[in-house]
């Protein structure tokens, strides 16, 4: 029987699962193991601190990655380091380490996203900033087109996302979310600027952020989960007093009832193929003429769309067919991983 390794967190948890028992414990490891066995694979769960970085052991071994969303992302960054070590031991990481790095990093994510997209989808314009000072330089150049969506790199369910309608709102909100001000550090920098002629003080607003084109008059968006050749869809209505559908908990419709523009099933599937990842979560919008991707994740994303869907779309011989959803979250995950491995 072939072997796959899966890196857990320090609690022994792996992946993300809607309504996990116990709470936030990820996939049921026993069920996941049995599902992989059905496809002829045994899965070995390994905690990060148990790993010995030995090329002879890890050479071309298949390793499933997980992530973490604990506050300040310290443990998530540690998992990045572990994946970095395994990559340099020539392990075959699933998904690629770049997708672990893009988790909770919208800046890296949008760079990868827009490098892959082609003219089959509208590419939303965006601008990246490493600190508030970079924003001020950009504002002096003029040619801004308000409103914009302002985003922190970190955040989910609509958190860390702001609609800014003019320059004052943009400046005020950007200063707030980028602030790293510490009085002691500011005083040291001020003294340096006095002592050393021409010295430029370090920024006190050095948390990165980004702005993205705002699409007006949308009534909804869709959460699209792609597991291999299976697509699950959840329509999310936008409240009249808000601009976000993510995290709203408002007006959900799944599968066939989601009113998804079906011509984009193949487009989003091909986007996944180009990314070379077994499964992704996409926030998708459609303005009546063009489809576009707000953002995506390739691991550790929410799975409620798959759980709540009574049906899904299955790709068979290049066409999409509606199927009844009778697969568990562990089952569809295992199937997508095996499909990915065996088609590469």
N, C-alpha and C positions, 0 to 999 in steps of 0.2 A: 504494500500500500504506500502511495506517495505521501510525503510529509509537507505540511505548510506550518510555518511558525507565526504566531501572533503576539505582538508586544502589548502587554496590558499596562495599566497604570499601577501605582504603588498599592492601590486597594485591591488589585486583582481584577479590575473591571476592563472590559474591552468594548469599544464602539459606543454608539448612541442608539437608544431604543425608546420609542414612545411607550409610556406606561410600564417602564421596567419595574420589576419587583426583585429586591428592594428598590426604593426610589433612587433614580439616577445611577443604577448599577450596570447600565449597558445591556448588551445581548446576554441571554441565558447561555452560559458556556456549555452546559450539558446538551441543550437543544442544538446549539451551533455545531458542536462536535458530531452529533448524530447526523445532521444534515450534510456535513462534509463527507462523512463516511459513506453516505448514499451515493456519492460521486467518486468514491474510490480514494479519498484523501483522509489522512489523520491530521488533526490540528494540535500543535503543541503550544500552550500558552506560556509565555516567558515574561517575568517582571524585568524592568530595565536594569536594576542593580545586580541581576543574576547573569548578565551578558558579559562574556569574555570576548574581546575583539581580536579574533584569530581568523586570518584569511583562509586558512586550511579548512576551518569548520564552516564558515559562512559562504564560501565561494558558490555563487549561483543558487543559494538556498532562497526559497520563496518566503518573504516576510511581510505580513500584514501590519500596517501601521495604525495607531490610534492617536488621539490627541486629548487635550484637557482644556477646560474653560474655567479653572479655578482662578480666583481673584489675582490680578497682576500678572497672570500667565507665566509665573515662574516655573511651574511644573511642565507646562506646555513647551517652554523654551528648552527645558532639560530633555524632553522627548525629541525635540529637534536635534539636540546634540547626539543623542543615542542613534537616531536615524543617520546622522552624518557619519558616525563611526561605522555603522553597518554598510553604508554605501561604499565606504573606502575599504571594506572587507569584501567587496564585490558581491554582496547579497543583492537579490532581486527584490527591491522594495515595491510594495503594492499598497496604495498608489505611489507614484514617484515622490521623492522627498520634497520637491517643489510644492506639492499640494498640501503637505503638512505645514510647510512654511507659509502658504497663503491662508491657512486657517486662522481666523482672527487677525487677518492683515489684508484689508481691502485694497491697499495700495499695490501690493504684490499681485493680488488677485486680478485687479483690472488691467494691469500690465500684461499678464499672461492671456487674459480673456481677449483683449483687443488685438493681440498679435496673432491670434488664431482665427478670429472672425473674418468673414469675407462679405461680399455685397449681398448675400442672401438674407442678411439681417442688417438693420440700421445700427451703426456704431455710434453710441452716445458720446458726445464730446466731454472731455474732462480735463482737469488740471491738478497737478500734485504739488504739495508744498511741504518742505521739511520743517518750517517754522513760520512764525507770524511775519518776520522780516521779509521773507520771500514773497509773501502775499502783498505787502506794501509796495514792493518793487513792481509787481505785476499790475497792481491797481493804477500806478502812475502811467502805465502804458496805454490805458484807456481801452475802448472797444469791448467792455464787459456787456453781457446781455442777461439782465435779470428777468425772472428769479433764477437762483441756482439751488441745487441740493448740496448741502455741506455735510461731509461725513467724517467721523473718526475712523481710523483703521480698524478699531475693535468695536464689536457690538453685533447684536442679533435681535430679532423680533422688533425691529424698528428703533431700537435704542441707538444713540449716538448719530442720529440722522436728523438734519434740520433744514427747513425751507427758509431761505434768506431772499428777501424781495428787493433789497437795495444795498448800497455800499455800507451804510451805517450798520445795518443788521449783520452784514457779512463780517465787518471788522469786529464788532462787539462779540459775536458768537465765536469767531475764530480765536480771538484773544482768550476767551473763556476756556475753550476746549484744548488750547495749546499751552496753557499756562504751566510753567515749571518754576514759578517765582519762589525764591527763598531769600529772606532779607539778608542773612549773613553772606550768601553767595553774591547778591547784588552789591553789597557794600565792598566786598573784595574787588569785584569788577570795576566799580566806580573809582576806587583808589588806583587801580592799575591804569585807568584811562587818564587820571590826573598826573601820575608819575611818568608814564610813557607816552610821549607825544605821538599822535597818530594811531594809538591803540584803539581797536574797535571792540567794544564790550560784547561778551557772549550773550546770546539770546536768553531772555527769561521766559520765552514762549516757544519752547523747542519740541513740543509734541507734534508729530506730523499730522496732516489732514489733507483732504481732497475736496474739490467741488466737481459736480457732475451736472450735465444738462438736465433741466427740468422739463418734463412732458406734461403739458396742461390738459385738463378736462378728461382725465382717465377715471373711469368708474370702478375699475378693478385691476388686479393683476393675477397671475397664476403661479403657484408653486408647482414646479415640474421636477419629479424625481425620476431619474433614469438608472435602472439596474440592468446593465447589459442590453438586451433587446426588449426590455419591459419598460413602459412609461406609465407613471402614475401622476394624475393631475388634480390639483385643488384650486378652484377659483376663490379669490378673496376680494370681497367688495371693499371699496374705499369709502369711509364715512364722509359726509358732507363737510364736517368741520375739521377734517384732517387731510393729509396728502399721502399717507402711508396705508398700505394694505397689510404689510408684514406685521404680525403680532396683534392685529386688530381684533381677531376672534369674531369677525363680522361677516355674515352672509356667505358662509362656506358652501360650495357645491363641488362634487368630485366627479371624475370620470366623464361619462357621456353627458351628464347634466351640467358640466362645467362650462359649456359654450366656448370651448377652446378652439381657436382657428386651426383646424386639423392639417392644413397645408404645412404647418410648422413642425409637425411631429418629426418628419424626416430631417428637417433643417437642424433641429436641436439634437437629434441622434447623431448626425454627422459632426456637429460641434463636439460631442463627447468623443467620437472616434478620433478626431484630430487632437484632442487633449491626451489621448492614450491613457484613459483611466476607466476602471470597471463600473463606477457609478458616480453620479453627480446630482446635486440639487441646484436648480436654477430658479431665479426670480425673473419671470418673463412678462413683458408688456406688449400690448398691441393697440395702436391708435386708430385702427380702421383701415390703414394703408400699409403700415410697416410694423414688423415685429422687431423686438429688441430685448437684449438681456441687461437687466440692471446689475446683477452680480451672480456668482456661482460659488459653490463649495464642492470639494471632491472627497472629503471625509469628515466624520464626526458632525454631520448635519442632522437636523430634526427629521424623524421618520413618521410623523403623524399623518402625512399625506398618504403614505402607503397603507397605514393602519386604518384610516378612515374611508378609503376608497372601496366601493363595492365592485368596481370593475377597473380594468386597465387596458392599455393598448400594447399588443404584442406584434413585433415585426416578424413576418414570415415570408420568405422569398421576395423581399423588397416591398411588401405591402403591409399596411397596418390593420390589424383586426382587433375588435373589442372583445375582451375576455372577462369572465367572472373572476373576481379576486378571491381566491381561497388559499393564498400562501401566507405563511407567517413571516414576520420581519426577519427572523433568522434564516428561513428557507430562501427568500429572494436574495438576501445578501450572499449566502453561500453559492447559490446558482450563478450570480453575476460574477463572482470571483473565479469560479471554475471555468465559466465561458471565456473570461478574459485570459486566463492562463493557457487554455487549450487552443485559443485562436491566435496566439502570439508565436 
